[in-house]
């Protein structure tokens, strides 16, 4: 019998019996667990779990969700059930620096990242040719102080019309408003061109160079109304030295940013990330 594959993510107040109750129901409907991860945050007493499983193909997603209603009610579990057969749709936003965007497009093309780019939005024309060569709609929406709200209304309409579940800021150098960030909480990922918290503002790699740092890096995080303070998903650093120029720092940083952002997007789309207050649990 053919199977369909799903990912179940859950969180709730920690208490005995949660794992047994959930896995018993999965076994009852004939599901086979392929991967399981769990974490108990002692400080908040919250329990988190991710289960990837195969279920008989005759079962619908709704029937599987119905089978989990009992444990969910008993333990007040917050659940998300995702059918892995679907291809998630994303919107990528970029300004002039396109290295992170191009890396995402490449990883999608070769199949490492399972996603469909529904559209690319930019405040510059620089990336149009590369994006349209991939057959992806390109929207150039210059942003000014006067039209910022209108642009965000257009962006939200684009999210709704395309069914995109995630917005990826691939070095998009405009700050989204607090209201927009709140409206799409947990659905916007940004790559910060620094290893947070350090060297914020313009030319972070030049700041790092001037300070003679020995490690530079990048941080991918969810966007919140607090600028560059959202829950961190992924980070990476690389050692640098006194013999390198500021341009060497920039080149190294571009490479790190591209990798870190792609991994963060992959974690999110595979339902491996659960927000835990100001932090994340990444399975």
C-alpha positions in Angstrom: 0.0 0.0 0.0 1.3 3.4 -1.0 2.0 6.0 1.7 1.8 9.7 2.0 4.3 11.6 4.2 3.5 14.2 6.8 5.2 16.3 9.5 3.5 16.9 12.8 4.8 19.7 15.0 3.4 20.2 18.4 3.9 22.3 21.6 2.2 22.4 25.0 2.9 22.6 28.7 5.1 19.7 29.6 3.5 16.8 31.4 3.7 13.0 31.4 2.0 11.0 28.7 2.2 13.4 25.7 4.5 11.3 23.5 2.6 8.1 24.3 -0.8 9.6 23.6 0.3 11.0 20.2 2.3 8.1 19.0 -0.5 5.6 20.0 -3.0 7.5 17.8 -0.6 7.5 14.9 0.0 3.7 15.3 -3.8 3.2 15.5 -4.3 4.7 12.1 -1.4 2.7 10.6 1.1 5.5 10.5 4.9 4.6 10.6 7.2 7.1 12.3 10.3 8.0 10.2 11.8 10.7 12.3 11.1 12.1 15.7 12.6 14.9 17.8 11.5 16.3 21.1 12.6 19.0 23.6 11.6 20.1 27.1 12.3 23.7 27.9 12.8 23.6 31.6 12.6 27.4 32.1 9.2 27.8 30.5 8.1 24.2 31.1 7.1 24.0 27.4 7.3 20.7 25.5 8.1 20.7 21.7 8.0 17.7 19.3 8.4 17.1 15.6 7.3 13.8 14.1 7.8 12.9 10.4 5.7 9.9 9.5 4.2 7.9 6.6 0.4 7.2 6.6 -1.7 5.0 4.4 -2.6 6.9 1.2 -6.3 6.4 1.6 -6.3 8.6 4.7 -6.8 12.3 4.1 -5.0 15.0 6.0 -8.3 15.9 7.7 -8.8 12.3 8.9 -5.3 12.2 10.3 -5.9 15.6 12.1 -9.2 14.2 13.5 -7.4 11.2 14.9 -5.2 13.6 16.9 -8.0 15.6 18.4 -8.2 13.4 21.5 -4.6 13.9 22.7 -4.7 17.6 21.6 -7.7 18.3 23.8 -6.4 16.3 26.7 -3.0 17.9 26.9 -3.9 21.3 25.3 -1.5 20.7 22.5 -1.0 23.2 19.7 -0.4 21.2 16.5 0.6 21.8 12.9 0.2 19.0 10.4 1.9 19.4 7.0 1.5 17.2 3.9 5.1 16.8 2.6 3.8 16.2 -0.9 3.0 19.9 -1.4 5.5 22.3 -2.7 5.6 25.4 -0.5 5.4 28.8 -2.3 7.6 31.6 -1.2 8.2 35.3 -2.1 11.8 36.5 -2.1 12.6 40.2 -1.6 15.9 41.7 -2.6 17.6 45.0 -3.2 20.9 45.4 -5.1 23.0 42.6 -3.6 21.7 39.4 -5.2 24.1 36.7 -3.9 21.6 35.3 -1.4 18.8 35.4 -3.9 20.8 33.6 -6.6 21.9 30.9 -4.1 18.3 30.3 -3.1 17.3 29.9 -6.8 20.2 27.5 -7.4 19.3 25.3 -4.4 15.7 25.2 -5.6 16.8 24.3 -9.1 18.9 21.4 -8.0 16.3 20.1 -5.6 18.1 20.6 -2.2 15.5 23.2 -1.3 11.9 22.2 -2.0 10.0 25.4 -2.8 8.5 27.4 -5.6 9.3 31.1 -5.9 5.9 32.6 -6.6 7.5 36.1 -7.1 10.5 38.2 -6.5 9.9 41.7 -5.2 12.6 44.4 -5.3 13.0 48.1 -4.9 15.6 48.0 -7.7 15.7 46.7 -11.3 19.1 45.0 -10.9 18.0 41.4 -10.5 15.2 41.4 -13.1 17.1 39.6 -15.9 18.4 36.8 -13.6 14.9 36.2 -12.1 13.0 36.3 -15.3 15.4 33.8 -16.9 14.1 31.4 -14.2 10.6 32.1 -15.3 9.7 33.9 -12.1 7.5 37.1 -12.0 9.6 40.1 -11.0 8.0 43.1 -9.3 10.0 46.3 -9.0 8.4 48.4 -6.4 10.5 51.4 -5.4 9.8 52.4 -1.8 9.6 56.0 -0.5 8.5 57.4 2.8 5.3 58.5 1.0 4.4 55.2 -0.6 5.6 52.7 2.0 2.1 51.8 3.3 0.8 51.4 -0.2 3.7 49.1 -1.1 3.1 46.9 1.9 -0.6 46.7 1.0 0.5 45.5 -2.5 2.9 43.0 -0.9 0.2 41.6 1.4 -2.1 41.3 -1.6 0.6 39.4 -3.5 1.1 37.0 -0.6 -2.7 36.4 -0.6 -3.0 36.0 -4.3 0.0 33.6 -4.7 -0.7 31.6 -1.6 2.9 32.2 -0.4 3.5 30.9 3.1 6.9 32.6 3.6 8.5 35.9 2.7 12.3 35.7 2.5 14.3 38.9 2.8 17.4 38.1 0.8 19.3 41.3 1.6 16.2 43.5 1.1 17.4 46.8 2.5 14.1 48.3 3.5 12.6 48.0 7.0 9.1 46.5 7.1 6.6 48.3 9.3 5.7 47.0 12.7 2.1 46.4 11.6 3.2 44.3 8.6 5.7 42.3 10.7 3.0 41.5 13.2 0.5 40.6 10.6 2.8 38.0 9.2 4.5 36.9 12.4 6.6 33.7 11.9 6.3 34.0 8.2 9.1 36.4 7.3 12.8 35.4 7.5 15.6 37.9 7.2 19.3 37.4 6.7 21.3 39.9 8.8 24.7 40.7 7.4 26.4 40.3 10.8 26.7 37.8 13.6 24.1 39.3 16.0 24.4 41.2 18.1 27.3 43.1 16.7 28.2 45.8 14.1 24.7 46.9 13.3 24.0 49.6 10.6 25.8 50.4 7.5 28.9 48.5 6.2 29.1 46.0 9.0 32.0 44.1 7.4 34.0 47.4 7.1 33.2 48.0 10.8 34.5 44.5 11.6 37.6 45.1 9.5 38.3 48.4 11.3 38.0 46.7 14.7 40.3 43.8 13.7 37.8 41.1 14.4 38.9 37.4 14.0 35.4 36.0 13.3 32.7 37.3 11.0 29.3 35.8 10.4 25.7 36.1 9.5 22.3 35.5 11.2 19.0 34.4 9.8 16.0 35.3 12.0 12.3 35.8 12.0 11.2 39.4 11.5 9.5 41.1 14.3 8.6 44.8 15.1 11.9 45.0 17.0 14.5 45.6 14.2 17.0 42.7 14.0 15.8 41.3 17.3 13.6 38.4 16.1 14.0 34.8 17.1 17.2 33.4 15.5 17.0 30.3 13.3 20.5 29.9 12.0 24.0 31.4 12.3 27.5 30.8 11.1 30.9 32.4 11.5 34.2 32.1 9.7 37.7 33.0 10.9 39.4 36.0 9.3 42.8 37.5 9.9 44.9 40.6 9.6 46.2 39.9 6.1 42.7 40.1 4.6 41.3 43.3 3.1 37.9 44.8 3.8 36.9 43.5 0.3 38.0 40.0 1.5 35.7 40.4 4.5 32.8 41.3 2.2 33.4 38.3 -0.1 33.5 36.0 2.9 30.4 37.5 4.4 28.5 37.2 1.1 29.3 33.5 1.1 28.2 33.0 4.7 25.0 35.0 4.2 23.9 32.8 1.3 24.5 29.5 3.1 22.9 30.6 6.4 19.7 32.0 4.7 19.2 28.9 2.6 19.5 26.6 5.6 17.1 28.8 7.6 14.6 28.7 4.8 15.0 24.9 4.5 14.5 24.4 8.2 11.3 26.5 8.1 9.8 24.8 5.1 10.5 21.4 6.5 8.6 22.4 9.7 11.8 22.0 11.8 11.5 25.4 13.5 9.2 26.2 16.4 9.1 29.6 18.0 9.6 29.6 21.7 9.2 33.1 23.0 12.2 35.1 21.8 14.0 32.0 20.8 13.5 29.0 18.5 13.6 25.3 18.8 15.2 23.8 15.6 14.9 20.1 15.1 
